């Protein structure tokens, strides 16, 4: 936003010479609001302020303006790249959260099955879970379900 403002000001700089050479009136209305204008106020205002345009040597040369414009464009590009990277990171994090939620939900539903449940051991043997073991595993899943899924499935 600030960069856009700077760019707009740079583009309007040549127009300010015409405006700066005019007299500016300042007055305060009955509500205490301060006004500025190029025409005299409706009532007796403060003295006229004359604004002089800047000297010709203080204006930037075209080479400096070109460099400034190039730096501004590079700044825009960098800002755009940072936004895209942040959006990509957020999307990746969202995808990982969804994957974790799905995996935890599958495990929760498996443990909630009314029949006997077994766990395969590394040697290929089945180890059946007792009701206490099943409750312990479900309790261990609860924290992950709360973090990634907003609670256990119903």
Secondary structure in CASP SS format (residue, H / E / C, confidence):
PFRMAT SS
TARGET T0000
AUTHOR 0000-0000-0000
METHOD secondary structure of the structure
MODEL  1
X C 1.00
X H 1.00
X H 1.00
X H 1.00
X H 1.00
X H 1.00
X H 1.00
X H 1.00
X H 1.00
X H 1.00
X H 1.00
X H 1.00
X H 1.00
X H 1.00
X H 1.00
X H 1.00
X H 1.00
X H 1.00
X H 1.00
X H 1.00
X C 1.00
X C 1.00
X E 1.00
X E 1.00
X E 1.00
X E 1.00
X E 1.00
X E 1.00
X C 1.00
X C 1.00
X C 1.00
X C 1.00
X C 1.00
X E 1.00
X E 1.00
X E 1.00
X E 1.00
X C 1.00
X C 1.00
X C 1.00
X C 1.00
X C 1.00
X C 1.00
X C 1.00
X C 1.00
X C 1.00
X C 1.00
X C 1.00
X E 1.00
X E 1.00
X C 1.00
X C 1.00
X C 1.00
X C 1.00
X C 1.00
X H 1.00
X H 1.00
X H 1.00
X C 1.00
X C 1.00
X C 1.00
X H 1.00
X H 1.00
X H 1.00
X H 1.00
X H 1.00
X H 1.00
X H 1.00
X H 1.00
X H 1.00
X H 1.00
X H 1.00
X H 1.00
X H 1.00
X H 1.00
X H 1.00
X H 1.00
X H 1.00
X H 1.00
X H 1.00
X H 1.00
X H 1.00
X H 1.00
X H 1.00
X H 1.00
X H 1.00
X H 1.00
X H 1.00
X H 1.00
X H 1.00
X H 1.00
X H 1.00
X H 1.00
X H 1.00
X H 1.00
X H 1.00
X H 1.00
X H 1.00
X H 1.00
X H 1.00
X H 1.00
X H 1.00
X H 1.00
X H 1.00
X H 1.00
X H 1.00
X H 1.00
X H 1.00
X H 1.00
X H 1.00
X H 1.00
X H 1.00
X C 1.00
X C 1.00
X C 1.00
X C 1.00
X C 1.00
X E 1.00
X E 1.00
X E 1.00
X C 1.00
X C 1.00
X C 1.00
X C 1.00
X C 1.00
X E 1.00
X E 1.00
X E 1.00
X C 1.00
X C 1.00
X H 1.00
X H 1.00
X H 1.00
X H 1.00
X H 1.00
X H 1.00
X H 1.00
X H 1.00
X H 1.00
X H 1.00
X H 1.00
X H 1.00
X H 1.00
X H 1.00
X H 1.00
X H 1.00
X H 1.00
X H 1.00
X H 1.00
X C 1.00
X C 1.00
X C 1.00
X C 1.00
X C 1.00
END
